[in-house]
């Protein structure tokens, strides 16, 4: 799943070996692990968007006020 974070960054989240793995997409299809983001493994797909919004809430502005799945 990919998320647009307040129009500032794209984050990809995948399930791997029972854990959520957050990745920052790079150029040419590369990805690097988002070491600064730890997602509890018990969260469901439906809960991810709200969790990511909570983690990055300081990036919100009146013009860009949401995290959304893309």
C-alpha positions as CSV (number, residue, x, y, z in Angstrom):
1,X,0.0,0.0,0.0
2,X,1.2,3.5,-0.8
3,X,0.3,6.6,1.2
4,X,0.5,10.3,0.3
5,X,1.6,12.0,3.6
6,X,0.2,15.5,3.6
7,X,1.4,16.0,0.0
8,X,5.0,15.9,1.2
9,X,6.1,12.3,1.0
10,X,5.1,9.0,-0.3
11,X,5.4,6.0,2.0
12,X,4.9,2.4,1.0
13,X,3.9,-0.1,3.6
14,X,4.1,-3.9,3.1
15,X,3.4,-6.9,5.3
16,X,6.5,-9.1,5.5
17,X,6.9,-12.2,7.8
18,X,4.0,-11.0,9.9
19,X,5.3,-7.5,10.4
20,X,4.6,-4.2,8.8
21,X,7.6,-2.7,6.9
22,X,7.6,1.0,6.0
23,X,9.6,2.0,2.9
24,X,10.5,5.3,1.3
25,X,10.4,4.9,-2.5
26,X,13.5,6.3,-4.3
27,X,14.4,7.0,-7.9
28,X,14.6,4.2,-10.4
29,X,12.3,1.9,-8.4
30,X,14.6,1.7,-5.4
31,X,13.2,1.6,-1.9
32,X,14.9,2.2,1.5
33,X,13.6,1.0,4.8
34,X,12.0,3.8,6.9
35,X,14.0,3.1,10.0
36,X,12.3,5.9,11.9
37,X,8.8,4.4,11.5
38,X,7.8,1.4,13.6
39,X,4.3,0.1,12.9
40,X,2.8,-2.3,15.5
41,X,2.3,-5.6,13.9
42,X,-1.3,-6.0,15.3
43,X,-2.6,-3.1,13.2
44,X,-5.0,-4.0,10.4
45,X,-4.8,-2.5,6.9
46,X,-7.8,-0.3,7.8
47,X,-5.9,1.2,10.8
48,X,-2.7,2.0,8.9
49,X,-3.9,5.3,7.4
50,X,-4.9,6.7,10.9
51,X,-1.6,5.5,12.5
52,X,0.5,7.1,9.8
53,X,-1.4,10.3,10.1
54,X,-0.7,10.3,13.9
55,X,3.0,9.7,13.3
56,X,3.4,12.5,10.8
57,X,0.8,14.9,12.2
58,X,3.3,17.8,12.5
59,X,3.4,18.0,8.7
60,X,-0.3,18.8,8.4
61,X,-1.2,22.2,7.1
62,X,-4.6,23.8,6.3
63,X,-4.0,23.2,2.6
64,X,-2.8,19.6,3.1
65,X,-4.6,18.2,6.0
66,X,-4.8,14.5,5.3
67,X,-2.9,11.2,4.8
68,X,-4.5,9.2,2.0
69,X,-4.0,5.9,0.3
70,X,-2.8,6.2,-3.3
